[in-house]
Amino acid sequence: ADQAALLRLSQAVLLAPGTQEILDASVGVTAKVFGVDLCGVLLPDEEGQTLRLVAGVGWNPGVVGTMRVETGLHSPAGYALRLNAPVIVEELATESRFSVPPILRDHGVVSSMVVPMLAGDTIIGVMGAHGRRPRRFTPEEVRLFTLIANQTAVALERMRLLEETRRQ
């Protein structure tokens, strides 16, 4: 199943004509593979102070594109970014490493898996998969999610370089 998921994602991102299509393919595949209620990609703004939800599935209308969270240790996304490590939460209600953003509570999120997105050694953002029930994500699921996030990051970086080359 892992290899099939990665193959589906590879095909989708290779065929994607642009950045948004890469992001949409990635969150769509991720939501299906892990059977989660919500999935999203957060990328830093120009100043690097906040992360913006640039793609997602399962979110309320109007949230994708507008939701922002701080990059500090105040959210699962900021925490994953700062630590450059996966952040796994079985039960958000008992979480003590960071505060839970109201947007996650508003969406009924109970469990989360958030990983940094790496293109080479560069963190370009974070990817999150969230469920409305308590869930223990296995080490294999975390590994697969990390591979998906990194494959997405590399595809985004490749698209950025391609667009830069076209402009020149």
CORCORKA-V63738 format. One record per helix or strand. SS is the DSSP state (2 for helix, 1 for strand). FROM is the first residue (numbers start at 1). TO is the last residue. Records with the same first field share a line. If there is no record, write none. Layout:
BEGIN
SS=FROM-TO, FROM-TO
END
This chain:
BEGIN
2=2-15, 19-34, 76-83, 92-94, 102-106, 139-167
1=38-44, 50-57, 68-70, 87-89, 111-119, 122-131
END
